[in-house]
């Protein structure tokens, strides 16, 4: 009796496995593997979310004079070889009706990041416990809603408080997005495609920022409202297809081809546990690799913040090279995204071919992607008013920084699959905090006069931060699965 029962159990389990490998009749209608569809939709959501994030920020800071006057002669002079284009005023004077001083405009800008800080950690917890699909869906839905009502709120008495509430609401939605996507990548990305998929998805963020500037330029002579409606509509469309085509895990997707199922099952993540599980907070917070990752993330985020300030403030205000930069505005950022994908592909190729370990690749990329830009920033200080070479070094720094996604961004996936949302939310909280404080720190502490000497000190300080944070990651960092990742469902 027991033998027959055991035989029936084995046959039923075998039948279950065979049924899992059956190909759905509708899978033939999909030209691309399901994981690539997930990757495409996720990258478009990140791109459009960045556009939504910067839409109001661009309007608040671009339609008005900076309000800051240079109080020093320690700047570059305008030479006959540099044709400085005067700042254009929009033909539509309604864009200039909002009487916001510089402090208020920066408050509107930074309030977004304070909102992200509130939901970052809770978003990571919910993503790990209940899956990332619906976290992302809610983020997309409410982001579109806040962006749709933003024009009406702005016109409602021009209340700065209401505008800040909209920005904080958008921050709430944005704070959960990265953790939700990383929780899904842990389930959808094979081991040998992690760096590539992570780079494709999160590398699109920079393009989203630039699209907001392009839309601003396109509508500056008419009205700014279509910017909000356009990005909100795109977000709703993306949210619809996301909810329709993306599934919480490959096992739940009925449209996968047999070849893709077999490919994903070649090296499955046996430690992955879906559903509720007790979070080992103490072990995570005491983990040396997590601390090393946090140090690296702090360094790269601060360097990226200073780099953006260099483009928007140092080049036009100190070097007087606004036209030189705007003529090549798009090229470095497209190159950045292409290189980010290329770096991710190369990292996966080395790991897949067993030419290097995962830990070695993450640390090599961290070394090159941080020491290289730091060296470029030092060269910028030596070149002073040589606009052409400064442009060359800033572009080189941007290209090397594209290794960020294949090093510290994907490293959370290396350490854990069950708690990748939490680790991502911890590093994300560090990132959002730096973004929230950077404006006040840089403007009021480092560059009070916008002089060459002050900016040189800031760039040297940034170099030290990058070298220090990267060194700590090289000492503490790792890319092996941590012991606290292995849990039983509902049990620590």
VOPAGU-2260 file (C-alpha; in pm, 1 decimal, decimal comma):
REM VOPAGU-2260
SITE   aa  ch    i         X         Y         Z
SITE  UNK   A    0       0,0       0,0       0,0
SITE  UNK   A    1     275,1     239,2      91,7
SITE  UNK   A    2     468,7     147,8    -223,4
SITE  UNK   A    3     171,5     221,7    -446,6
SITE  UNK   A    4     105,7     546,9    -264,1
SITE  UNK   A    5     467,4     654,1    -305,4
SITE  UNK   A    6     454,6     558,9    -673,1
SITE  UNK   A    7     143,0     767,4    -725,9
SITE  UNK   A    8     303,0    1062,2    -546,6
SITE  UNK   A    9     610,2    1041,3    -766,4
SITE  UNK   A   10     401,8    1017,2   -1079,9
SITE  UNK   A   11     188,0    1313,6    -975,9
SITE  UNK   A   12     494,9    1525,6    -900,7
SITE  UNK   A   13     644,9    1429,2   -1234,8
SITE  UNK   A   14     319,9    1519,9   -1405,7
SITE  UNK   A   15     323,3    1851,2   -1222,5
SITE  UNK   A   16     674,8    1926,4   -1343,8
SITE  UNK   A   17     579,9    1831,8   -1697,5
SITE  UNK   A   18     274,0    2055,1   -1682,8
SITE  UNK   A   19     495,1    2342,4   -1571,7
SITE  UNK   A   20     698,9    2296,3   -1887,3
SITE  UNK   A   21     397,7    2293,5   -2118,1
SITE  UNK   A   22     392,6    2584,8   -2358,4
SITE  UNK   A   23      89,3    2809,7   -2359,8
SITE  UNK   A   24     -81,2    2842,7   -2696,6
SITE  UNK   A   25     -73,5    3223,1   -2667,7
SITE  UNK   A   26     304,6    3240,1   -2616,7
SITE  UNK   A   27     358,3    3233,3   -2993,5
SITE  UNK   A   28     214,0    3585,2   -3015,9
SITE  UNK   A   29     508,9    3728,3   -2820,0
SITE  UNK   A   30     815,2    3795,7   -3032,1
SITE  UNK   A   31    1042,9    3856,0   -2733,4
SITE  UNK   A   32    1103,3    3660,7   -2412,3
SITE  UNK   A   33     884,9    3764,3   -2121,5
SITE  UNK   A   34    1180,0    3881,6   -1912,4
SITE  UNK   A   35    1271,1    4128,9   -2187,6
SITE  UNK   A   36     914,8    4261,3   -2193,8
SITE  UNK   A   37     942,0    4315,1   -1818,7
SITE  UNK   A   38    1278,6    4484,1   -1868,7
SITE  UNK   A   39    1144,2    4715,9   -2140,4
SITE  UNK   A   40     838,3    4824,4   -1943,4
SITE  UNK   A   41    1042,1    4874,5   -1626,2
SITE  UNK   A   42    1298,4    5091,7   -1806,6
SITE  UNK   A   43    1022,7    5304,0   -1963,5
SITE  UNK   A   44     857,0    5346,4   -1623,9
SITE  UNK   A   45    1186,5    5461,0   -1470,0
SITE  UNK   A   46    1243,7    5697,9   -1762,7
SITE  UNK   A   47     898,4    5853,7   -1739,2
SITE  UNK   A   48     909,6    5864,9   -1358,7
SITE  UNK   A   49    1228,1    6070,6   -1385,1
SITE  UNK   A   50    1056,3    6301,3   -1634,9
SITE  UNK   A   51     766,9    6349,1   -1392,0
SITE  UNK   A   52    1011,4    6413,3   -1109,0
SITE  UNK   A   53    1191,9    6692,3   -1293,7
SITE  UNK   A   54     893,2    6852,8   -1469,3
SITE  UNK   A   55     798,0    7092,2   -1190,7
SITE  UNK   A   56    1160,2    7129,0   -1086,6
SITE  UNK   A   57    1254,2    7252,4   -1433,9
SITE  UNK   A   58     965,8    7499,6   -1437,6
SITE  UNK   A   59    1048,4    7627,2   -1089,1
SITE  UNK   A   60    1416,2    7682,0   -1163,5
SITE  UNK   A   61    1429,9    7755,4   -1536,8
SITE  UNK   A   62    1157,6    8016,1   -1582,6
SITE  UNK   A   63    1308,9    8254,9   -1333,2
SITE  UNK   A   64    1641,4    8424,5   -1284,1
SITE  UNK   A   65    1865,6    8255,3   -1032,0
SITE  UNK   A   66    1854,4    8542,9    -787,9
SITE  UNK   A   67    2219,0    8483,1    -702,7
SITE  UNK   A   68    2475,1    8749,6    -788,4
SITE  UNK   A   69    2843,3    8687,0    -828,1
SITE  UNK   A   70    3040,6    8865,2    -558,2
SITE  UNK   A   71    3389,0    8777,6    -676,9
SITE  UNK   A   72    3628,0    8838,4    -962,8
SITE  UNK   A   73    3770,9    8487,3    -929,5
SITE  UNK   A   74    3589,9    8363,4   -1239,9
SITE  UNK   A   75    3673,2    8317,0   -1604,6
SITE  UNK   A   76    3636,9    8604,0   -1847,4
SITE  UNK   A   77    3425,9    8597,9   -2160,2
SITE  UNK   A   78    3670,7    8573,6   -2448,1
SITE  UNK   A   79    3591,2    8663,8   -2809,8
SITE  UNK   A   80    3611,2    8294,4   -2897,7
SITE  UNK   A   81    3317,7    8214,0   -2667,6
SITE  UNK   A   82    2985,8    8341,1   -2792,4
SITE  UNK   A   83    2761,1    8370,1   -2491,4
SITE  UNK   A   84    2394,8    8347,4   -2575,4
SITE  UNK   A   85    2169,4    8574,5   -2367,5
SITE  UNK   A   86    1909,6    8409,7   -2151,8
SITE  UNK   A   87    1577,1    8404,4   -2332,3
SITE  UNK   A   88    1253,7    8501,9   -2167,8
SITE  UNK   A   89     948,5    8296,8   -2264,1
SITE  UNK   A   90     711,9    8478,2   -2497,5
SITE  UNK   A   91     425,9    8367,8   -2276,8
SITE  UNK   A   92     454,3    8603,5   -1980,1
SITE  UNK   A   93     212,7    8391,1   -1776,3
SITE  UNK   A   94     507,4    8163,9   -1707,7
SITE  UNK   A   95     666,5    8442,3   -1504,0
SITE  UNK   A   96     369,9    8529,0   -1282,5
SITE  UNK   A   97     473,6    8318,6    -985,5
SITE  UNK   A   98     659,9    8535,9    -740,4
SITE  UNK   A   99     884,8    8272,8    -583,8
SITE  UNK   A  100    1221,7    8368,8    -447,1
SITE  UNK   A  101    1524,8    8143,7    -481,6
SITE  UNK   A  102    1479,5    7985,1    -138,2
SITE  UNK   A  103    1117,5    7894,4    -216,8
SITE  UNK   A  104    1210,4    7742,9    -550,1
SITE  UNK   A  105    1475,0    7524,3    -389,3
SITE  UNK   A  106    1223,8    7425,1    -121,6
SITE  UNK   A  107     983,4    7311,4    -394,7
SITE  UNK   A  108    1263,4    7115,6    -558,3
SITE  UNK   A  109    1392,8    6945,6    -243,1
SITE  UNK   A  110    1051,4    6860,9     -95,8
SITE  UNK   A  111    1029,7    6574,6    -343,9
SITE  UNK   A  112    1324,8    6399,2    -181,8
SITE  UNK   A  113    1185,4    6440,1     169,0
SITE  UNK   A  114     880,1    6251,9      45,4
SITE  UNK   A  115    1094,6    5969,0     -89,3
SITE  UNK   A  116    1265,6    5931,7     247,9
SITE  UNK   A  117     931,7    5859,4     416,9
SITE  UNK   A  118     835,1    5565,5     193,3
SITE  UNK   A  119    1175,3    5425,0      98,8
SITE  UNK   A  120    1216,6    5169,7     380,6
SITE  UNK   A  121     844,7    5072,9     400,3
SITE  UNK   A  122     847,5    5024,5      23,5
SITE  UNK   A  123    1139,8    4785,9      51,9
SITE  UNK   A  124     966,1    4584,3     323,2
SITE  UNK   A  125     640,3    4557,2     128,1
SITE  UNK   A  126     823,9    4462,4    -191,5
SITE  UNK   A  127    1006,7    4176,7     -23,6
SITE  UNK   A  128     703,9    4050,3     165,1
SITE  UNK   A  129     430,5    4084,2     -96,8
SITE  UNK   A  130     613,6    4116,8    -429,0
SITE  UNK   A  131     709,6    4414,5    -638,5
SITE  UNK   A  132     450,4    4414,7    -915,6
SITE  UNK   A  133     168,1    4580,4    -726,3
SITE  UNK   A  134     402,9    4818,9    -545,1
SITE  UNK   A  135     519,0    4943,8    -884,9
SITE  UNK   A  136     159,9    4955,2   -1013,3
SITE  UNK   A  137      48,0    5175,0    -723,3
SITE  UNK   A  138     353,3    5397,6    -763,5
SITE  UNK   A  139     277,6    5451,1   -1132,5
SITE  UNK   A  140     -93,6    5511,2   -1073,8
SITE  UNK   A  141     -56,1    5769,9    -798,3
SITE  UNK   A  142     237,6    5942,5    -970,5
SITE  UNK   A  143      17,8    5994,0   -1276,1
SITE  UNK   A  144    -263,4    6125,8   -1054,8
SITE  UNK   A  145     -41,8    6379,3    -876,8
SITE  UNK   A  146     102,1    6495,9   -1207,5
SITE  UNK   A  147    -243,9    6536,3   -1361,4
SITE  UNK   A  148    -372,0    6755,7   -1079,0
SITE  UNK   A  149     -47,6    6954,0   -1045,9
SITE  UNK   A  150    -142,2    7229,5   -1298,0
SITE  UNK   A  151    -472,8    7293,1   -1120,7
SITE  UNK   A  152    -298,6    7300,9    -782,1
SITE  UNK   A  153     -37,1    7545,0    -911,6
SITE  UNK   A  154    -310,2    7776,0   -1042,4
SITE  UNK   A  155    -513,9    7747,2    -722,4
SITE  UNK   A  156    -400,8    8069,9    -567,1
SITE  UNK   A  157     -34,6    7999,0    -645,9
SITE  UNK   A  158      -7,4    7840,2    -301,3
SITE  UNK   A  159     345,3    7721,7    -234,4
SITE  UNK   A  160     218,0    7490,0      38,4
SITE  UNK   A  161      -8,2    7301,5    -201,9
SITE  UNK   A  162     271,2    7275,8    -457,4
SITE  UNK   A  163     500,9    7130,2    -194,1
SITE  UNK   A  164     228,6    6879,8    -103,5
SITE  UNK   A  165     218,5    6767,4    -467,6
SITE  UNK   A  166     595,8    6729,3    -471,3
SITE  UNK   A  167     591,9    6533,1    -146,0
SITE  UNK   A  168     316,9    6309,0    -286,5
SITE  UNK   A  169     526,8    6241,7    -594,6
SITE  UNK   A  170     816,3    6163,3    -362,6
SITE  UNK   A  171     601,3    5911,1    -175,3
SITE  UNK   A  172     539,3    5730,4    -504,4
SITE  UNK   A  173     898,5    5750,0    -621,5
SITE  UNK   A  174    1041,2    5623,0    -292,7
SITE  UNK   A  175     897,9    5271,8    -339,2
SITE  UNK   A  176     975,9    5231,4    -708,5
SITE  UNK   A  177    1338,5    5114,2    -699,2
SITE  UNK   A  178    1277,5    4856,5    -426,3
SITE  UNK   A  179     973,8    4717,4    -608,0
SITE  UNK   A  180    1164,8    4678,9    -932,2
SITE  UNK   A  181    1464,7    4519,3    -763,3
SITE  UNK   A  182    1237,4    4263,7    -595,8
SITE  UNK   A  183    1106,3    4174,0    -941,0
SITE  UNK   A  184    1453,4    4161,6   -1095,9
SITE  UNK   A  185    1548,8    3907,4    -828,8
SITE  UNK   A  186    1278,1    3680,6    -969,8
SITE  UNK   A  187    1304,0    3757,5   -1340,2
SITE  UNK   A  188    1674,2    3812,0   -1409,5
SITE  UNK   A  189    1890,4    3502,2   -1452,2
SITE  UNK   A  190    2221,0    3506,2   -1267,3
SITE  UNK   A  191    2414,5    3572,9   -1586,0
SITE  UNK   A  192    2195,1    3866,5   -1694,1
SITE  UNK   A  193    2165,3    4056,7   -1367,4
SITE  UNK   A  194    2404,8    4339,6   -1447,0
SITE  UNK   A  195    2266,8    4391,9   -1797,9
SITE  UNK   A  196    1901,3    4398,1   -1695,0
SITE  UNK   A  197    1973,9    4625,2   -1398,1
SITE  UNK   A  198    2165,9    4866,2   -1622,7
SITE  UNK   A  199    1892,7    4872,1   -1887,2
SITE  UNK   A  200    1621,2    4945,1   -1632,4
SITE  UNK   A  201    1784,0    5201,6   -1405,6
SITE  UNK   A  202    2016,4    5359,2   -1661,6
SITE  UNK   A  203    1716,0    5513,4   -1836,8
SITE  UNK   A  204    1666,7    5749,3   -1541,7
SITE  UNK   A  205    1910,1    6004,0   -1680,7
SITE  UNK   A  206    1732,0    6015,8   -2015,8
SITE  UNK   A  207    1407,2    6090,4   -1834,3
SITE  UNK   A  208    1561,9    6396,2   -1674,6
SITE  UNK   A  209    1674,2    6522,2   -2013,5
SITE  UNK   A  210    1332,2    6462,4   -2169,8
SITE  UNK   A  211    1181,7    6698,5   -1914,0
SITE  UNK   A  212    1423,2    6969,8   -2029,6
SITE  UNK   A  213    1336,8    6901,0   -2393,0
SITE  UNK   A  214     964,6    6928,4   -2322,6
SITE  UNK   A  215    1025,9    7249,5   -2132,6
SITE  UNK   A  216    1209,9    7399,6   -2430,0
SITE  UNK   A  217     936,3    7283,5   -2666,9
SITE  UNK   A  218     654,1    7447,8   -2471,0
SITE  UNK   A  219     827,0    7747,1   -2313,5
SITE  UNK   A  220     671,7    7987,9   -2565,4
SITE  UNK   A  221     321,0    7849,3   -2516,6
SITE  UNK   A  222     229,8    7700,2   -2180,1
SITE  UNK   A  223     384,9    7456,1   -1937,1
SITE  UNK   A  224      67,9    7252,8   -1871,5
SITE  UNK   A  225     108,1    7000,8   -2159,4
SITE  UNK   A  226     427,0    6877,5   -1993,5
SITE  UNK   A  227     229,3    6752,2   -1695,0
SITE  UNK   A  228     -52,3    6603,2   -1901,4
SITE  UNK   A  229     184,5    6432,7   -2144,6
SITE  UNK   A  230     400,2    6257,9   -1885,4
SITE  UNK   A  231      97,0    6163,8   -1673,9
SITE  UNK   A  232     -76,7    6012,6   -1977,6
SITE  UNK   A  233     234,0    5815,3   -2070,2
SITE  UNK   A  234     255,2    5688,7   -1712,8
SITE  UNK   A  235    -105,7    5569,5   -1723,4
SITE  UNK   A  236     -46,4    5385,4   -2051,5
SITE  UNK   A  237     268,2    5224,2   -1914,0
SITE  UNK   A  238      83,3    5129,5   -1597,3
SITE  UNK   A  239    -189,2    4961,1   -1800,9
SITE  UNK   A  240      56,5    4748,3   -1998,9
SITE  UNK   A  241     257,5    4680,6   -1683,6
SITE  UNK   A  242     -45,8    4543,5   -1502,9
SITE  UNK   A  243    -147,5    4343,9   -1809,8
SITE  UNK   A  244     184,4    4190,4   -1916,2
SITE  UNK   A  245     408,3    4172,9   -1608,4
SITE  UNK   A  246     367,0    3896,5   -1351,8
SITE  UNK   A  247     510,7    3873,5    -999,2
SITE  UNK   A  248     730,5    3578,5   -1096,1
SITE  UNK   A  249     802,8    3362,1   -1402,0
SITE  UNK   A  250     604,8    3074,4   -1250,5
SITE  UNK   A  251     287,5    3281,8   -1267,5
SITE  UNK   A  252     336,4    3397,3   -1625,9
SITE  UNK   A  253     120,7    3190,4   -1864,8
SITE  UNK   A  254     280,6    3327,8   -2182,3
SITE  UNK   A  255     637,2    3205,5   -2142,7
SITE  UNK   A  256     780,2    2987,6   -2414,9
SITE  UNK   A  257     918,0    2646,4   -2333,6
SITE  UNK   A  258    1271,4    2757,4   -2420,5
SITE  UNK   A  259    1256,1    3050,9   -2179,8
SITE  UNK   A  260    1120,2    2830,6   -1901,8
SITE  UNK   A  261    1406,0    2587,8   -1947,0
SITE  UNK   A  262    1659,5    2870,4   -1961,1
SITE  UNK   A  263    1536,4    3022,5   -1635,7
SITE  UNK   A  264    1538,1    2681,8   -1467,0
SITE  UNK   A  265    1898,6    2604,5   -1563,1
SITE  UNK   A  266    2031,4    2790,8   -1260,2
SITE  UNK   A  267    1733,8    2865,9   -1033,7
SITE  UNK   A  268    1760,1    3065,6    -713,3
SITE  UNK   A  269    1667,2    2796,9    -462,5
SITE  UNK   A  270    1692,7    3037,6    -169,3
SITE  UNK   A  271    1412,5    3261,4    -296,0
SITE  UNK   A  272    1106,3    3253,8     -70,5
SITE  UNK   A  273     781,9    3419,2    -179,6
SITE  UNK   A  274     534,9    3551,4      72,7
SITE  UNK   A  275     576,0    3665,8     429,8
SITE  UNK   A  276     904,8    3597,2     604,6
SITE  UNK   A  277    1059,0    3737,0     917,7
SITE  UNK   A  278    1314,8    4005,4     836,7
SITE  UNK   A  279    1654,5    3963,7    1007,7
SITE  UNK   A  280    1701,2    4336,4    1067,2
SITE  UNK   A  281    1986,1    4299,5    1314,4
SITE  UNK   A  282    2187,0    4070,9    1087,5
SITE  UNK   A  283    2129,5    4296,4     786,8
SITE  UNK   A  284    2236,5    4609,6     973,0
SITE  UNK   A  285    2545,0    4433,8    1111,9
SITE  UNK   A  286    2646,8    4296,0     772,0
SITE  UNK   A  287    2984,8    4427,2     655,0
SITE  UNK   A  288    2899,2    4393,9     282,6
SITE  UNK   A  289    2585,6    4604,2     337,6
SITE  UNK   A  290    2792,1    4871,5     512,4
SITE  UNK   A  291    3046,4    4860,9     232,4
SITE  UNK   A  292    2768,1    4901,5     -22,4
SITE  UNK   A  293    2625,6    5196,9     173,0
SITE  UNK   A  294    2967,1    5366,9     177,2
SITE  UNK   A  295    3003,3    5320,1    -197,1
SITE  UNK   A  296    2651,1    5445,9    -260,8
SITE  UNK   A  297    2713,0    5754,1     -47,7
SITE  UNK   A  298    3029,3    5832,8    -243,8
SITE  UNK   A  299    2875,6    5783,5    -587,8
SITE  UNK   A  300    2560,6    5979,6    -501,7
SITE  UNK   A  301    2755,7    6276,2    -366,7
SITE  UNK   A  302    2982,3    6271,2    -672,6
SITE  UNK   A  303    2681,8    6257,1    -905,5
SITE  UNK   A  304    2520,4    6550,5    -724,7
SITE  UNK   A  305    2835,1    6759,7    -758,8
SITE  UNK   A  306    2866,8    6656,6   -1121,5
SITE  UNK   A  307    2515,6    6783,8   -1197,5
SITE  UNK   A  308    2594,0    7107,3   -1015,5
SITE  UNK   A  309    2908,1    7136,3   -1225,1
SITE  UNK   A  310    2703,6    7116,3   -1544,3
SITE  UNK   A  311    2427,6    7351,9   -1432,6
SITE  UNK   A  312    2627,2    7607,0   -1229,2
SITE  UNK   A  313    3003,9    7577,6   -1267,6
SITE  UNK   A  314    3019,6    7568,2   -1647,4
SITE  UNK   A  315    2777,8    7855,5   -1723,3
SITE  UNK   A  316    2837,9    8082,5   -1421,9
SITE  UNK   A  317    3208,9    8041,9   -1352,7
SITE  UNK   A  318    3356,7    7921,1   -1681,2
SITE  UNK   A  319    3106,6    8121,9   -1891,9
SITE  UNK   A  320    3068,3    7826,3   -2127,8
SITE  UNK   A  321    2692,1    7784,6   -2144,2
SITE  UNK   A  322    2671,5    7774,8   -2524,2
SITE  UNK   A  323    2961,5    7531,9   -2553,0
SITE  UNK   A  324    2783,8    7285,5   -2325,7
SITE  UNK   A  325    2435,5    7326,6   -2470,1
SITE  UNK   A  326    2565,0    7255,6   -2819,7
SITE  UNK   A  327    2666,3    6906,7   -2700,4
SITE  UNK   A  328    2395,5    6865,1   -2436,2
SITE  UNK   A  329    2246,9    6539,5   -2554,1
SITE  UNK   A  330    2547,8    6344,3   -2675,8
SITE  UNK   A  331    2707,1    6256,1   -2337,6
SITE  UNK   A  332    2377,5    6145,8   -2184,4
SITE  UNK   A  333    2284,6    5913,8   -2469,5
SITE  UNK   A  334    2639,1    5782,0   -2456,1
SITE  UNK   A  335    2599,6    5732,6   -2081,0
SITE  UNK   A  336    2298,2    5504,6   -2125,0
SITE  UNK   A  337    2457,1    5306,4   -2406,8
SITE  UNK   A  338    2775,4    5261,0   -2205,6
SITE  UNK   A  339    2578,2    5157,5   -1896,0
SITE  UNK   A  340    2418,6    4874,3   -2094,5
SITE  UNK   A  341    2754,5    4783,9   -2248,8
SITE  UNK   A  342    2925,8    4772,4   -1909,1
SITE  UNK   A  343    2649,6    4550,7   -1774,2
SITE  UNK   A  344    2680,7    4313,9   -2069,4
SITE  UNK   A  345    3058,6    4291,9   -2028,9
SITE  UNK   A  346    3025,6    4220,1   -1656,1
SITE  UNK   A  347    2778,1    3939,1   -1722,7
SITE  UNK   A  348    3000,1    3800,1   -1998,6
SITE  UNK   A  349    3298,4    3778,2   -1766,1
SITE  UNK   A  350    3091,2    3609,7   -1495,8
SITE  UNK   A  351    2914,2    3372,9   -1735,9
SITE  UNK   A  352    3241,6    3266,1   -1894,8
SITE  UNK   A  353    3400,3    3222,9   -1551,1
SITE  UNK   A  354    3673,3    3468,4   -1647,4
SITE  UNK   A  355    3621,1    3652,6   -1319,4
SITE  UNK   A  356    3416,8    3608,3   -1005,4
SITE  UNK   A  357    3113,5    3821,5    -934,5
SITE  UNK   A  358    3291,0    3990,2    -643,2
SITE  UNK   A  359    3591,8    4072,6    -860,6
SITE  UNK   A  360    3374,9    4229,4   -1131,4
SITE  UNK   A  361    3179,0    4441,1    -884,2
SITE  UNK   A  362    3497,4    4570,4    -722,0
SITE  UNK   A  363    3676,9    4635,0   -1051,5
SITE  UNK   A  364    3379,1    4834,5   -1176,4
SITE  UNK   A  365    3356,6    5022,7    -847,7
SITE  UNK   A  366    3726,4    5105,4    -871,0
SITE  UNK   A  367    3716,6    5224,0   -1232,4
SITE  UNK   A  368    3375,7    5390,1   -1202,2
SITE  UNK   A  369    3479,5    5604,0    -904,7
SITE  UNK   A  370    3853,8    5655,2    -918,7
SITE  UNK   A  371    3826,5    5744,5   -1288,3
SITE  UNK   A  372    3568,6    6025,1   -1243,3
SITE  UNK   A  373    3756,2    6147,2    -934,8
SITE  UNK   A  374    4071,1    6181,4   -1143,3
SITE  UNK   A  375    3876,0    6365,5   -1413,4
SITE  UNK   A  376    3746,7    6614,5   -1155,0
SITE  UNK   A  377    4103,6    6681,8   -1043,3
SITE  UNK   A  378    4202,1    6751,6   -1404,2
SITE  UNK   A  379    3908,4    6994,9   -1426,3
SITE  UNK   A  380    4058,1    7198,7   -1141,2
SITE  UNK   A  381    4394,1    7211,3   -1319,1
SITE  UNK   A  382    4243,2    7326,0   -1648,6
SITE  UNK   A  383    4060,6    7620,3   -1486,9
SITE  UNK   A  384    3921,6    7830,6   -1775,9
SITE  UNK   A  385    4009,0    7598,1   -2062,7
SITE  UNK   A  386    3650,9    7531,2   -2167,2
SITE  UNK   A  387    3721,3    7263,8   -2425,6
SITE  UNK   A  388    3934,1    7039,9   -2203,6
SITE  UNK   A  389    3695,6    7087,4   -1911,3
SITE  UNK   A  390    3418,2    6959,1   -2136,9
SITE  UNK   A  391    3632,1    6661,4   -2235,1
SITE  UNK   A  392    3704,4    6567,0   -1873,7
SITE  UNK   A  393    3343,6    6609,1   -1759,3
SITE  UNK   A  394    3227,0    6387,4   -2045,4
SITE  UNK   A  395    3490,2    6126,3   -1956,8
SITE  UNK   A  396    3375,0    6135,0   -1594,5
SITE  UNK   A  397    3017,1    6079,5   -1707,9
SITE  UNK   A  398    3115,2    5784,0   -1925,9
SITE  UNK   A  399    3309,3    5616,8   -1645,0
SITE  UNK   A  400    3030,4    5681,3   -1395,2
SITE  UNK   A  401    2803,3    5462,1   -1611,4
SITE  UNK   A  402    2964,4    5161,1   -1439,4
SITE  UNK   A  403    2754,2    5250,6   -1135,3
SITE  UNK   A  404    2469,0    5017,4   -1233,1
SITE  UNK   A  405    2688,9    4711,9   -1291,5
SITE  UNK   A  406    2868,5    4759,4    -959,7
SITE  UNK   A  407    2687,0    4902,5    -658,4
SITE  UNK   A  408    2333,3    4905,8    -803,7
SITE  UNK   A  409    2329,7    4534,5    -882,1
SITE  UNK   A  410    2531,5    4441,3    -573,6
SITE  UNK   A  411    2217,6    4426,2    -359,3
SITE  UNK   A  412    2097,0    4141,4    -583,4
SITE  UNK   A  413    2425,2    3960,4    -527,0
SITE  UNK   A  414    2394,5    3978,0    -150,5
SITE  UNK   A  415    2031,6    3873,2    -120,0
SITE  UNK   A  416    1724,4    3785,2    -319,4
SITE  UNK   A  417    1478,3    3758,7     -31,7
SITE  UNK   A  418    1558,7    4103,0     111,3
SITE  UNK   A  419    1687,9    4287,3    -193,1
SITE  UNK   A  420    1408,7    4543,5    -161,1
SITE  UNK   A  421    1516,8    4629,7     192,6
SITE  UNK   A  422    1885,4    4661,3     102,4
SITE  UNK   A  423    1792,5    4872,8    -200,0
SITE  UNK   A  424    1570,2    5092,9      15,2
SITE  UNK   A  425    1854,0    5147,5     264,0
SITE  UNK   A  426    2094,1    5261,1      -7,0
SITE  UNK   A  427    1810,3    5454,7    -169,5
SITE  UNK   A  428    1742,9    5640,3     155,6
SITE  UNK   A  429    2108,2    5747,1     159,9
SITE  UNK   A  430    2075,7    5866,1    -199,3
SITE  UNK   A  431    1755,8    6062,3    -137,0
SITE  UNK   A  432    1898,1    6220,8     178,8
SITE  UNK   A  433    2201,0    6348,4     -11,4
SITE  UNK   A  434    1978,4    6485,8    -286,7
SITE  UNK   A  435    1762,4    6659,8     -25,9
SITE  UNK   A  436    2057,3    6824,5     149,6
SITE  UNK   A  437    2292,8    6881,9    -142,6
SITE  UNK   A  438    2144,1    7211,1    -260,7
SITE  UNK   A  439    2181,8    7380,8      75,8
SITE  UNK   A  440    2521,8    7227,1     144,6
SITE  UNK   A  441    2674,3    7317,0    -190,2
SITE  UNK   A  442    2519,2    7663,6    -222,2
SITE  UNK   A  443    2563,5    7776,8     138,1
SITE  UNK   A  444    2878,2    7593,4     244,2
SITE  UNK   A  445    3100,1    7528,9     -55,5
SITE  UNK   A  446    3011,4    7781,5    -328,5
SITE  UNK   A  447    2887,4    8094,1    -153,6
SITE  UNK   A  448    3061,4    8318,3    -408,5
SITE  UNK   A  449    3077,1    8090,8    -714,6
SITE  UNK   A  450    3450,4    8147,9    -741,8
SITE  UNK   A  451    3705,6    7924,9    -908,9
SITE  UNK   A  452    3885,2    7860,0    -580,4
SITE  UNK   A  453    3564,2    7753,9    -403,9
SITE  UNK   A  454    3463,6    7520,8    -684,6
SITE  UNK   A  455    3812,8    7374,5    -696,1
SITE  UNK   A  456    3787,6    7297,2    -324,9
SITE  UNK   A  457    3446,7    7133,8    -378,4
SITE  UNK   A  458    3582,2    6917,4    -660,9
SITE  UNK   A  459    3883,1    6810,0    -453,9
SITE  UNK   A  460    3653,8    6733,7    -159,7
SITE  UNK   A  461    3434,4    6523,7    -388,9
SITE  UNK   A  462    3741,0    6337,9    -509,8
SITE  UNK   A  463    3825,4    6252,6    -148,8
SITE  UNK   A  464    3470,4    6131,6     -83,1
SITE  UNK   A  465    3479,2    5905,5    -387,8
SITE  UNK   A  466    3818,2    5759,0    -304,0
SITE  UNK   A  467    3724,2    5706,3      61,3
SITE  UNK   A  468    3385,8    5546,1      -7,7
SITE  UNK   A  469    3525,8    5321,1    -279,0
SITE  UNK   A  470    3814,8    5210,6     -58,9
SITE  UNK   A  471    3573,6    5108,2     215,8
SITE  UNK   A  472    3372,5    4908,7     -37,6
SITE  UNK   A  473    3686,7    4734,0    -159,3
SITE  UNK   A  474    3763,9    4637,5     200,5
SITE  UNK   A  475    3414,4    4548,2     321,3
SITE  UNK   A  476    3220,6    4471,6       5,0
SITE  UNK   A  477    3128,1    4129,5    -125,6
SITE  UNK   A  478    2908,2    3973,7    -393,3
SITE  UNK   A  479    2839,6    3636,7    -231,9
SITE  UNK   A  480    2498,7    3542,6     -95,7
SITE  UNK   A  481    2486,0    3629,0     272,5
SITE  UNK   A  482    2383,1    3382,6     542,2
SITE  UNK   A  483    2091,3    3600,9     652,5
SITE  UNK   A  484    1937,4    3564,0     305,6
SITE  UNK   A  485    1847,3    3199,0     368,3
SITE  UNK   A  486    1518,1    3184,4     553,6
SITE  UNK   A  487    1214,9    2961,1     579,2
SITE  UNK   A  488     877,3    3108,4     497,2
SITE  UNK   A  489     738,5    3270,8     808,4
SITE  UNK   A  490    1046,7    3176,2    1013,8
SITE  UNK   A  491    1372,9    3360,6    1068,0
